Amino acid sequence: MNISRIRKDFPVLETQAYLNSAATGPLLSHVKEAVVDWWNAREGLQYVDLPNARGEVAKLIHCHEESVAL
């Protein structure tokens, strides 16, 4: 395991220290890019489909809907 390589996937660690709070955490670079791409693809929509938000996020990050906390 190469810790330096792993840290490069979390650009926020270049300027900030992260203390695990078990509530939120820093995003991997490729996860952030995927979220931005997803958001940009939906640009122009004047609403957020809240009832399906967890399902949409689950599809985006390839996990079970029950694993998504919003």
Helices and strands as residue ranges (DSSP letters): H 3-8, G 11-14, H 29-41, G 50-52, H 53-61, G 65-67
